[in-house]
Amino acid sequence: MKVTVVGTGYVGLVTGACLAQVGNQVLCVDADADKIARLRAGEVPIHEADLPAMVQEATAGERLGFTTNIAESVAHGDFLFIAVGTPADEDGSADLRQVLAVADDIGRYLARPAIIINKSTVPVGTAVKVRAHIAAALQERAVDVAFDVVANPEFLKEGAAVADFTKPDRIIVGTDSVAAAEQMRALYAPFNRSHDRLMVMDPLSAELTKYAANVMLATKISLMNELAGLAERMGADIEQVRQGIGADPRIGYSFIYPGCGYGGSCFPKDVRALAHSARQYDFDTPLLTAVERVNDRQKGLLERKVVGVLGEDLTGKTIAVWGLAFKANTDDMREAPSRVLMEALWRRGARIQAHDPEALEEALRIYGERYALQLCRDPYAACAGADALVICTEWPQFRSPDFIRMRHSLRRALIVDGRNMYDPATVRAEGFTYLAIGRP
Ligand SMILES: NC(=O)c1ccc[n+]([C@@H]2O[C@H](COP(=O)([O-])OP(=O)(O)OC[C@H]3O[C@@H](n4cnc5c(N)ncnc54)[C@H](O)[C@@H]3O)[C@@H](O)[C@H]2O)c1
């Protein structure tokens, strides 16, 4: 089948590569010429396991191509995926400008029947808007082409994106057209073999399903973080509590880890966007507001713990930070807790020595070269002469460190662990002051 993917970010590139791997002819288009040049040269601009090999193989097999030419790409596909960004606008609403600009482009160049598939996370009702934009552009050209708009939200997780796409929990297809649903079923058949995971529903429900999934997960995190704050004050250990509640099959163990707050390109903006949508319906969503408030407070917790030991004025102090990405196995630093921490510590006069296995380049892109930030390839180099080590990301590489080396590198044996990576008794026995989340 001939597939076009507009937007080659985390979602678009994974979608394009996975669809090309199973034999489709895929053309990926992006407005970012630099990104397309790198992809054409075989370089994958994001850190995602298995993706570089898949992209290189599919490109060599001439099943995957990259272009900046939107007219050429619209002409290519029978299936046209929209996978561009929907960042939060200032008022918290999802900014649909990229999505609607693509819809306008499609309407400007569409010349034969196609299915337009929206993979971006968009407010309920966007499929209708996309259809209207395409229809208006076609009308301007006085062209009559049949097309369907399908809501097909994406549930992949950064760090496991290829596995999530190729072995999905569910494939949500939002359409009222029986024919479009059947074509979508055929396109997804290679990823839907062991049992049927494709659910057809109306587009509004499909769009809301994506937000509902993300706010449910964000709610679990904020609730655990709130309980962690309570545990800390009551002298209880949230890690024991976590296991105690996880054993209940109605609750389960997944996604109930306390930490330093959720980040990334999805949860923060999606919680805000759904709350904003609710306001437009004049419907109060106190729970969503609380989820965000708890998360904002949690992101400030690591700074408060550092200040609690080292004092308000950190001038002349150096803080080591392990983990810059918003979670492990990605280089994505969008809304990462590490950024809130570093920016707060800088305001107090501290210097940062930071290590991350994958996100150093991204940190350099965001913050540039500056005296107050030294990026270290080696985790122990980041500790050298520092007054504290703060852990922001749960990278597996940090699970079993050489505590003796850490103690010798740090000027002061203080670990503030935003991910509860270690057994407090072990770390204290190694001579550290150890502050974790929700642990006595
Ligand atoms: N990142 C995730 O883990 C994830 C998971 C599920 C859903 N989503 C959703 O998917 C969408 C895309 O997310 P992402 O993380 O891949 O975004 P991204 O920012 O990584 O990529 C978006 C790409 O679209 C390109 N683009 C923007 N406007 C364009 C235009 N008019 N024509 C061509 N290209 C254009 C940008 O240059 C960029 O490369 C968002 O709505 C997001 O909420 C993301």
The ligand as an SDF file (V2000), in Angstrom:
LIG
                    3D

 44 48  0  0  0  0  0  0  0  0999 V2000
    5.9870   11.6030   21.4340 N   0  0  0  0  0  0  0  0  0  0  0  0
    5.1590   10.6950   21.9110 C   0  0  0  0  0  0  0  0  0  0  0  0
    5.5310    9.8570   22.7290 O   0  0  0  0  0  0  0  0  0  0  0  0
    3.7270   10.6660   21.4450 C   0  0  0  0  0  0  0  0  0  0  0  0
    2.9570    9.5280   21.6860 C   0  0  0  0  0  0  0  0  0  0  0  0
    1.6330    9.4970   21.2470 C   0  0  0  0  0  0  0  0  0  0  0  0
    1.0910   10.6040   20.6070 C   0  0  0  0  0  0  0  0  0  0  0  0
    1.8650   11.7130   20.4190 N   0  0  0  0  0  0  0  0  0  0  0  0
    1.2600   12.8450   19.7010 C   0  0  0  0  0  0  0  0  0  0  0  0
    1.6690   12.7680   18.3480 O   0  0  0  0  0  0  0  0  0  0  0  0
    1.8700   14.0790   17.8090 C   0  0  0  0  0  0  0  0  0  0  0  0
    3.2970   14.2200   17.3170 C   0  0  0  0  0  0  0  0  0  0  0  0
    4.1740   14.0770   18.4180 O   0  0  0  0  0  0  0  0  0  0  0  0
    5.7520   13.9380   18.2290 P   0  0  0  0  0  0  0  0  0  0  0  0
    6.3120   13.7330   19.5860 O   0  0  0  0  0  0  0  0  0  0  0  0
    6.0270   12.9640   17.1510 O   0  0  0  0  0  0  0  0  0  0  0  0
    6.0670   15.4220   17.7210 O   0  0  0  0  0  0  0  0  0  0  0  0
    7.4730   16.0120   17.1980 P   0  0  0  0  0  0  0  0  0  0  0  0
    7.4640   17.4160   17.6000 O   0  0  0  0  0  0  0  0  0  0  0  0
    8.5770   15.1060   17.6040 O   0  0  0  0  0  0  0  0  0  0  0  0
    7.3440   15.9130   15.5990 O   0  0  0  0  0  0  0  0  0  0  0  0
    6.4500   16.6690   14.8380 C   0  0  0  0  0  0  0  0  0  0  0  0
    7.0890   16.8880   13.4650 C   0  0  0  0  0  0  0  0  0  0  0  0
    6.1350   17.5070   12.6240 O   0  0  0  0  0  0  0  0  0  0  0  0
    6.8350   18.4070   11.7550 C   0  0  0  0  0  0  0  0  0  0  0  0
    5.8730   19.3700   11.2010 N   0  0  0  0  0  0  0  0  0  0  0  0
    5.2160   20.3550   11.8410 C   0  0  0  0  0  0  0  0  0  0  0  0
    4.4080   21.0150   10.9860 N   0  0  0  0  0  0  0  0  0  0  0  0
    4.5680   20.4330    9.7760 C   0  0  0  0  0  0  0  0  0  0  0  0
    3.9980   20.6590    8.4940 C   0  0  0  0  0  0  0  0  0  0  0  0
    3.0680   21.6090    8.2890 N   0  0  0  0  0  0  0  0  0  0  0  0
    4.3880   19.8670    7.4830 N   0  0  0  0  0  0  0  0  0  0  0  0
    5.2940   18.8960    7.6700 C   0  0  0  0  0  0  0  0  0  0  0  0
    5.8700   18.6310    8.8580 N   0  0  0  0  0  0  0  0  0  0  0  0
    5.5010   19.3940    9.8990 C   0  0  0  0  0  0  0  0  0  0  0  0
    7.8820   19.0170   12.6660 C   0  0  0  0  0  0  0  0  0  0  0  0
    8.9370   19.5840   11.9140 O   0  0  0  0  0  0  0  0  0  0  0  0
    8.3120   17.7990   13.4800 C   0  0  0  0  0  0  0  0  0  0  0  0
    9.4020   17.1240   12.8750 O   0  0  0  0  0  0  0  0  0  0  0  0
    1.5020   15.0400   18.9450 C   0  0  0  0  0  0  0  0  0  0  0  0
    0.1600   15.3870   18.8190 O   0  0  0  0  0  0  0  0  0  0  0  0
    1.7010   14.2060   20.1770 C   0  0  0  0  0  0  0  0  0  0  0  0
    0.9050   14.6320   21.2600 O   0  0  0  0  0  0  0  0  0  0  0  0
    3.1700   11.7470   20.7940 C   0  0  0  0  0  0  0  0  0  0  0  0
  1  2  1  0
  2  3  2  0
  2  4  1  0
  4  5  1  0
  4 44  2  0
  5  6  2  0
  6  7  1  0
  7  8  2  0
  8  9  1  0
  8 44  1  0
  9 10  1  0
  9 42  1  0
 10 11  1  0
 11 12  1  0
 11 40  1  0
 12 13  1  0
 13 14  1  0
 14 15  2  0
 14 16  1  0
 14 17  1  0
 17 18  1  0
 18 19  2  0
 18 20  1  0
 18 21  1  0
 21 22  1  0
 22 23  1  0
 23 24  1  0
 23 38  1  0
 24 25  1  0
 25 26  1  0
 25 36  1  0
 26 27  1  0
 26 35  1  0
 27 28  2  0
 28 29  1  0
 29 30  1  0
 29 35  2  0
 30 31  1  0
 30 32  2  0
 32 33  1  0
 33 34  2  0
 34 35  1  0
 36 37  1  0
 36 38  1  0
 38 39  1  0
 40 41  1  0
 40 42  1  0
 42 43  1  0
M  CHG  2   8   1  16  -1
M  END
$$$$
